[in-house]
Amino acid sequence: MPYNDVQALDSAVTDKTAAVFLEPFLGAGGVIPGTAEFLRAAQEAARAKGALFVLDEVQSLRNAPGGAQGELRLTPDLTVLGKVIGGGFPIGAVCGRAAIMQTTSPFTPDRLEHAGTFNGHLVAVAAGSISLDYLAPSTIERLNTHAANLAANITAAAHQSGLAVAVSRVGSILNVHPVMAPARAVDSGHFAAFRKTLHLCLLMEGVYSATRGMINLSTALTIGDLDEITKRYQRAFERLAQHPGLLDPSQK
């Protein structure tokens, strides 16, 4: 169903719906934030139909103490976690209401089996515990501020090179998007070409982002590091500007 579309949500959730799974923002979809209205409506729609409301906080947990649900006062039945709670080691977690979690307890008759290679992996749990202790509210605030500044600097760097980009951001996670007519982006493939070429230009400048333009900030990055990253984005945009056919088919 379309993201951030409350009307579509009301149509999609029916009496036959078992669970509603939702991200607070579209991670792989370009870091598009969900509105508070949409996220709360999803929870209410699930509850109204007797379905579970499952919030995927694999990426969003890092952006606020208590994750997105803490910020928006959501109370999901289940929450899916990963990445940050392992301190870089492979890990995943499901948490939620006691009545649901008890269905997997070894003390529950006819329990729901839950097996996995990394279940109870002590190294991942130890690393994650230290990471979460370090990710204090002040640290999260600093990361988010750095991300906001970087988003503005990247946008300005593109403008200086004669390119139009938009940087979507949620907390300390960003995504760089080319700004162009929808018909060109979909019909001609220029959107994909822009992203791939920018990714290559950034690699040539020593900056590694996701191919789709996604950037995740780390607590290890200093203001000096971020200033240097901005300069390298500037040089990457200058390289990209030498290929106008990626932006306007009439110039190809």
Rosetta blueprint (number, residue, H / E / L):
1 M L
2 P L
3 Y L
4 N L
5 D L
6 V H
7 Q H
8 A H
9 L H
10 D H
11 S H
12 A H
13 V L
14 T L
15 D L
16 K L
17 T L
18 A L
19 A E
20 V E
21 F E
22 L E
23 E L
24 P L
25 F E
26 L E
27 G L
28 A L
29 G L
30 G L
31 V L
32 I E
33 P E
34 G L
35 T L
36 A H
37 E H
38 F H
39 L H
40 R H
41 A H
42 A H
43 Q H
44 E H
45 A H
46 A H
47 R H
48 A H
49 K L
50 G L
51 A L
52 L E
53 F E
54 V E
55 L E
56 D E
57 E L
58 V L
59 Q L
60 S H
61 L H
62 R H
63 N H
64 A L
65 P L
66 G L
67 G H
68 A H
69 Q H
70 G H
71 E H
72 L H
73 R L
74 L L
75 T L
76 P L
77 D L
78 L E
79 T E
80 V E
81 L E
82 G E
83 K H
84 V H
85 I H
86 G H
87 G L
88 G L
89 F L
90 P L
91 I L
92 G E
93 A E
94 V E
95 C E
96 G E
97 R L
98 A H
99 A H
100 I H
101 M H
102 Q H
103 T H
104 T H
105 S L
106 P L
107 F L
108 T L
109 P L
110 D L
111 R L
112 L L
113 E L
114 H L
115 A L
116 G L
117 T L
118 F L
119 N L
120 G L
121 H L
122 L H
123 V H
124 A H
125 V H
126 A H
127 A H
128 G H
129 S H
130 I H
131 S H
132 L H
133 D H
134 Y H
135 L L
136 A L
137 P H
138 S H
139 T H
140 I H
141 E H
142 R H
143 L H
144 N H
145 T H
146 H H
147 A H
148 A H
149 N H
150 L H
151 A H
152 A H
153 N H
154 I H
155 T H
156 A H
157 A H
158 A H
159 H H
160 Q H
161 S L
162 G L
163 L L
164 A L
165 V E
166 A E
167 V E
168 S E
169 R E
170 V E
171 G L
172 S L
173 I E
174 L E
175 N E
176 V E
177 H E
178 P E
179 V L
180 M L
181 A L
182 P H
183 A H
184 R H
185 A H
186 V H
187 D H
188 S L
189 G L
190 H H
191 F H
192 A H
193 A H
194 F H
195 R H
196 K H
197 T H
198 L H
199 H H
200 L H
201 C H
202 L H
203 L H
204 M H
205 E L
206 G L
207 V L
208 Y L
209 S L
210 A L
211 T L
212 R L
213 G L
214 M E
215 I E
216 N E
217 L L
218 S L
219 T L
220 A L
221 L L
222 T L
223 I H
224 G H
225 D H
226 L H
227 D H
228 E H
229 I H
230 T H
231 K H
232 R H
233 Y H
234 Q H
235 R H
236 A H
237 F H
238 E H
239 R H
240 L H
241 A H
242 Q L
243 H L
244 P H
245 G H
246 L H
247 L L
248 D L
249 P H
250 S H
251 Q H
252 K L
